[in-house]
């Protein structure tokens, strides 16, 4: 997902409820809304007046035109959920459809309306490729703040830079740069337009009139007849003639279904004028059916199982004329907020066996009461994903990761067996092994450790469970990569993986310090080897990616630390945003296959169309934008220039450095993401903070069968590759340009380390210790002289840290080969 700053309008913010609109237009004589629309000759027009059945009928004249060869009636799909969309809800001139989001079957269980693809909704210009003028119109009533981006209407796909086409409207959720709880409309016209409209803060329960009018070159997006000009230009919008239009869902977009009402959907094969839009809006706002529907329960409460100490949420799907009142009862005692969800932290034994029900009411009928359901509070420990066996090269880092759930708090004890599992010795903090809760880290593994078995015992206050896996250590099979010059400086700071990208051909992109080799993957593009690098003081070459070529590194837990971490790279874009209009993926370590219900997780680094960088974290889709500190060029990227980009996560902030200078810092979420599978019963409990940037490392999500977190060394579940030049899911544009020394660390580099890497210069640090001085340095040979202009010679046997007397004046420097 990509974000732009919200577009604003000089007009005052206009937020109207249907009732308020009717009152404000009380002096306007009633008019027939469908007649008003039909007078402007829509190509298809769905009034959504149906109260039953599986068809939304087209009311436009094209339906009665015997020469029309295209199917025009729309199909109402319920995706197995018998209650969505709800038909016969109050709307304009009588009825509307109400979409209530996912049902009992999970993320893929929601209804939508499918409008057949044809020239009636996507007319083409005479060249048969470009979009001809068209308009799309609908009324929407967002009813709830979405958990993420939701899609009331879509026509097109967004499955990759080369294939992204068509358009859709979003209702924004968290991660759009909004304040908590605020939501706006966004328009996405691929590949070049993604705009949000800050002059319309959405008021949930209110109806909004949306119109997209495209004249073949540029567009206007109307909200309640307020025009927002959308300049596009040639090639900036690519029509989609392969996919139907969907109302109420993002079937081809990958985001959440819409929650709320939709009515009076129309398409035109011309660009509606401002006068026509204003007429439709005025007549429509005076044509609402009086809202007097009694409260009803659409989807009843489910019984839940939840671990002690973990938040549990009961949700009720209700209908009826707003405002609805919710009265929650636990063990027959009123509790919780006046809302459609009741969340609390389950505790054993106090909440075990507790009963929950809710009473829903409004002003138009008697209250309705849900079923009484029971909460079971679990206390066992469940190993959701055990660590798997791994093979690592001599000298590499190695990490074992466990995914577990149980009563909070959980504790972890890692142990090692050197006798094939007969005995295990607990591991405490040591120089080459560190256990950080879910992950055991080993550094500089050696052949002597091959065959060791590492075990973890996960405990809560009531129970425990264990799992184990073996380590195989092998000699390096690759040619040795020289670690001199800047490479020595970087290697001295202990990266987990370091790709120098100095190969002269072939498919191997070698990890110079670890096990995590990549593969040069041309796809349909080209890879140029031996390109001149921009790193100072080095003749080490780089590579150039063009036409969709990438470097693919298989998923590994070491590349996706669950504590502090850093990624750094050198990049030289050969093409700027205005030369393609799409987001270009520089680096990516993410997983996104929402079609099967996995948690969207990981991160990626964009080159944005606005010619700066954006670092994006998931699942919150938090954009952290940064341009180079380069006032002479408007702090924007320049094609042909090299940039040193470093991103650190110090567990407090995400920090972005460009060319050795910190550009921005953005808070990391203040609480950990929690996802529990409730003993594998498929009912997930999720909780994560909205403060800061929500972040789950790539491969640390929860899948729909309740198996969360990946076994070490396995990316077949919900982990994606680390990719240079593309997102793992293929979305958006591939990077065009050169890339050089790229590294990942399992800690946050300090500012002085970043500056040292950018300058390709080792820093010599001197500190006084009593009557001595202590010299430390990351790489290079220590030299000394008696005067600044004297002859410097190697200090015999000097290694960092080096202690010497402070009694004589001596000058020191570093020689980095």
GILINBEL-V169285 format. One record per residue. D_LAST is the distance of its C-alpha to the last C-alpha in Angstrom with 2 decimals. Layout:
D_LAST + D_LAST
This chain:
44.20 + 43.31 + 44.68 + 45.49 + 46.87 + 50.60 + 52.64 + 55.33 + 58.78 + 60.76 + 63.74 + 64.33 + 63.14 + 65.93 + 66.48 + 69.85 + 71.46 + 73.99 + 76.81 + 75.66 + 75.41 + 78.91 + 80.25 + 78.53 + 80.08 + 83.48 + 85.07 + 83.77 + 86.26 + 85.22 + 83.97 + 83.21 + 79.47 + 79.43 + 81.76 + 79.45 + 76.47 + 78.48 + 79.73 + 76.20 + 76.05 + 73.23 + 72.18 + 72.05 + 73.23 + 73.09 + 75.31 + 74.43 + 78.08 + 78.22 + 79.18 + 78.64 + 77.50 + 74.32 + 74.65 + 73.97 + 76.29 + 75.54 + 78.07 + 77.08 + 79.41 + 76.98 + 78.22 + 81.76 + 80.87 + 81.94 + 79.60 + 76.50 + 74.64 + 72.13 + 72.50 + 72.48 + 73.50 + 70.64 + 70.17 + 69.86 + 67.41 + 67.42 + 64.61 + 66.77 + 67.39 + 71.07 + 70.94 + 68.37 + 69.02 + 72.22 + 74.86 + 77.65 + 75.81 + 76.97 + 75.59 + 76.66 + 80.23 + 80.47 + 77.70 + 73.92 + 71.41 + 69.48 + 66.10 + 65.25 + 61.81 + 60.79 + 63.58 + 63.90 + 61.91 + 58.60 + 56.19 + 57.63 + 61.23 + 62.43 + 64.87 + 64.49 + 66.49 + 65.47 + 66.52 + 66.50 + 64.08 + 65.98 + 66.24 + 68.33 + 65.24 + 62.51 + 64.19 + 62.19 + 62.36 + 63.88 + 60.58 + 60.78 + 57.22 + 57.09 + 58.87 + 62.32 + 63.67 + 64.45 + 65.07 + 64.81 + 66.82 + 67.30 + 68.23 + 66.02 + 66.60 + 63.45 + 64.77 + 61.74 + 58.22 + 56.10 + 53.45 + 51.16 + 51.76 + 55.19 + 56.72 + 60.40 + 60.19 + 57.81 + 58.15 + 55.02 + 51.84 + 48.38 + 46.51 + 43.51 + 42.38 + 44.06 + 47.13 + 47.68 + 50.97 + 54.25 + 54.72 + 55.62 + 56.52 + 54.81 + 56.09 + 52.99 + 52.19 + 49.38 + 45.95 + 47.27 + 46.41 + 50.02 + 51.39 + 52.49 + 55.63 + 55.56 + 55.85 + 56.01 + 56.61 + 53.74 + 54.09 + 51.62 + 52.20 + 49.44 + 47.02 + 46.91 + 49.12 + 48.75 + 50.75 + 52.27 + 55.40 + 55.37 + 58.90 + 60.28 + 59.37 + 61.01 + 64.04 + 64.49 + 67.97 + 68.38 + 68.87 + 66.69 + 67.48 + 64.41 + 64.50 + 61.79 + 63.13 + 61.11 + 62.46 + 60.24 + 57.59 + 57.30 + 58.56 + 60.36 + 60.18 + 63.28 + 63.65 + 67.27 + 67.83 + 65.05 + 63.00 + 59.20 + 58.05 + 55.21 + 53.75 + 52.34 + 52.49 + 52.26 + 50.33 + 49.71 + 52.20 + 52.54 + 55.80 + 56.07 + 58.96 + 58.05 + 58.58 + 61.64 + 61.74 + 61.73 + 63.44 + 62.40 + 59.13 + 55.70 + 56.21 + 53.68 + 51.41 + 50.43 + 51.47 + 54.43 + 58.10 + 60.10 + 62.37 + 65.39 + 68.12 + 68.06 + 71.03 + 72.26 + 69.40 + 69.88 + 68.02 + 69.03 + 68.26 + 68.18 + 66.51 + 68.74 + 69.53 + 69.20 + 73.01 + 73.19 + 70.56 + 72.39 + 75.66 + 74.30 + 72.76 + 75.97 + 78.25 + 75.96 + 75.73 + 79.51 + 79.87 + 78.40 + 80.56 + 81.56 + 79.23 + 81.42 + 80.02 + 80.44 + 77.49 + 76.58 + 74.07 + 72.10 + 69.90 + 71.04 + 68.98 + 67.29 + 67.31 + 63.79 + 61.90 + 59.13 + 57.07 + 58.00 + 55.84 + 54.78 + 56.26 + 58.90 + 60.36 + 63.80 + 64.27 + 67.56 + 67.99 + 71.05 + 72.95 + 75.56 + 75.97 + 73.52 + 73.30 + 73.21 + 73.53 + 71.90 + 73.30 + 71.33 + 73.02 + 71.55 + 74.21 + 76.69 + 75.24 + 73.87 + 70.09 + 67.13 + 66.81 + 68.96 + 66.54 + 66.24 + 63.68 + 64.01 + 60.83 + 60.69 + 58.75 + 60.52 + 61.32 + 62.81 + 65.64 + 66.91 + 66.20 + 66.71 + 69.72 + 69.97 + 71.89 + 70.74 + 72.73 + 72.84 + 75.71 + 75.14 + 77.58 + 78.24 + 81.28 + 82.74 + 83.84 + 83.93 + 80.71 + 79.18 + 77.72 + 75.00 + 75.30 + 74.63 + 71.44 + 69.85 + 66.39 + 65.14 + 62.47 + 60.29 + 58.71 + 57.06 + 53.32 + 52.30 + 49.04 + 48.67 + 45.52 + 44.38 + 40.79 + 40.27 + 38.52 + 34.84 + 32.40 + 28.71 + 25.69 + 24.26 + 21.81 + 23.36 + 25.36 + 29.08 + 31.96 + 35.72 + 37.91 + 41.66 + 44.07 + 47.20 + 50.14 + 52.90 + 54.56 + 52.33 + 50.46 + 48.53 + 46.44 + 43.92 + 43.29 + 40.71 + 41.08 + 39.55 + 41.38 + 39.93 + 43.32 + 43.95 + 45.59 + 48.03 + 46.69 + 44.37 + 42.52 + 41.97 + 38.37 + 37.60 + 34.43 + 31.74 + 28.01 + 27.81 + 30.90 + 32.40 + 35.76 + 36.36 + 39.89 + 39.86 + 36.36 + 34.86 + 31.06 + 29.23 + 25.49 + 23.39 + 26.49 + 26.92 + 29.34 + 31.62 + 32.43 + 33.60 + 37.31 + 37.41 + 39.90 + 39.31 + 42.45 + 43.29 + 46.64 + 47.55 + 50.43 + 52.65 + 55.58 + 57.84 + 56.03 + 52.79 + 51.26 + 48.45 + 46.18 + 43.48 + 40.89 + 38.76 + 35.04 + 33.80 + 30.27 + 29.04 + 26.08 + 23.71 + 25.43 + 22.82 + 20.12 + 16.84 + 14.61 + 10.86 + 9.33 + 5.74 + 5.30 + 8.93 + 9.95 + 8.41 + 10.29 + 13.28 + 13.47 + 13.52 + 16.61 + 18.39 + 19.63 + 22.60 + 21.58 + 18.66 + 19.30 + 16.41 + 19.25 + 17.41 + 20.22 + 21.97 + 25.40 + 27.60 + 28.49 + 25.73 + 23.51 + 21.41 + 20.68 + 17.20 + 18.09 + 21.88 + 25.05 + 25.82 + 25.29 + 26.85 + 28.93 + 28.72 + 32.36 + 33.69 + 37.21 + 39.03 + 36.04 + 32.97 + 29.24 + 27.08 + 23.73 + 20.80 + 21.59 + 19.42 + 17.69 + 18.23 + 15.13 + 13.63 + 10.45 + 10.25 + 12.13 + 12.79 + 16.62 + 19.34 + 22.95 + 26.29 + 29.37 + 32.85 + 36.44 + 36.06 + 33.01 + 31.18 + 28.74 + 30.72 + 29.49 + 32.39 + 33.56 + 32.30 + 33.02 + 29.36 + 28.78 + 31.78 + 31.66 + 34.99 + 33.58 + 30.75 + 28.06 + 25.55 + 24.71 + 22.16 + 21.63 + 20.88 + 24.07 + 25.56 + 29.36 + 31.03 + 34.50 + 36.04 + 38.77 + 41.66 + 40.86 + 41.77 + 42.99 + 41.59 + 39.01 + 35.75 + 33.95 + 30.18 + 29.68 + 32.40 + 33.05 + 36.83 + 40.07 + 43.19 + 46.16 + 48.99 + 51.52 + 51.41 + 51.24 + 47.75 + 46.22 + 44.01 + 40.66 + 36.94 + 35.16 + 33.92 + 32.22 + 34.31 + 33.84 + 37.34 + 39.88 + 39.82 + 36.20 + 34.49 + 33.05 + 35.15 + 34.10 + 37.09 + 37.99 + 40.77 + 43.60 + 44.38 + 42.90 + 41.49 + 39.76 + 37.14 + 36.51 + 33.79 + 33.02 + 30.01 + 30.56 + 31.29 + 34.76 + 34.62 + 34.90 + 37.15 + 34.32 + 34.39 + 31.97 + 31.52 + 31.24 + 28.13 + 26.09 + 23.09 + 23.61 + 21.52 + 24.23 + 24.19 + 27.37 + 27.87 + 30.99 + 31.32 + 34.89 + 36.37 + 34.96 + 33.18 + 30.67 + 29.29 + 26.28 + 25.70 + 22.81 + 22.00 + 25.66 + 28.21 + 31.00 + 33.50 + 34.39 + 37.19 + 38.95 + 38.61 + 42.07 + 43.54 + 44.90 + 43.73 + 45.07 + 47.69 + 49.09 + 51.50 + 53.43 + 56.46 + 56.62 + 55.82 + 58.99 + 57.27 + 58.19 + 54.95 + 54.68 + 51.92 + 51.04 + 48.16 + 47.90 + 48.14 + 46.23 + 42.69 + 40.99 + 42.37 + 39.69 + 39.84 + 36.65 + 36.81 + 38.89 + 40.50 + 43.76 + 47.29 + 49.06 + 52.78 + 53.85 + 52.48 + 49.39 + 46.58 + 42.90 + 41.12 + 40.79 + 37.16 + 35.80 + 38.84 + 38.86 + 42.36 + 44.08 + 42.79 + 39.01 + 37.22 + 33.96 + 30.81 + 30.74 + 28.45 + 30.85 + 34.19 + 36.33 + 37.11 + 40.80 + 40.31 + 41.73 + 41.00 + 38.78 + 35.60 + 32.46 + 32.13 + 28.72 + 25.03 + 23.00 + 19.33 + 17.30 + 20.23 + 20.39 + 23.25 + 23.37 + 26.35 + 26.31 + 26.26 + 22.97 + 23.57 + 23.60 + 20.67 + 18.55 + 19.77 + 18.99 + 15.40 + 15.02 + 16.94 + 14.95 + 11.57 + 10.93 + 10.90 + 14.26 + 15.14 + 18.76 + 21.21 + 24.69 + 27.60 + 29.22 + 32.35 + 31.61 + 27.95 + 24.91 + 22.62 + 18.97 + 17.32 + 14.06 + 12.99 + 9.35 + 6.76 + 8.08 + 11.41 + 12.54 + 16.16 + 18.71 + 22.47 + 22.68 + 20.84 + 21.09 + 20.39 + 17.77 + 14.96 + 14.25 + 12.60 + 15.24 + 16.54 + 16.71 + 15.64 + 15.33 + 16.25 + 19.08 + 19.30 + 22.78 + 23.77 + 26.85 + 27.53 + 29.97 + 27.90 + 26.00 + 22.29 + 19.49 + 16.19 + 12.91 + 9.53 + 6.20 + 3.83 + 0.00
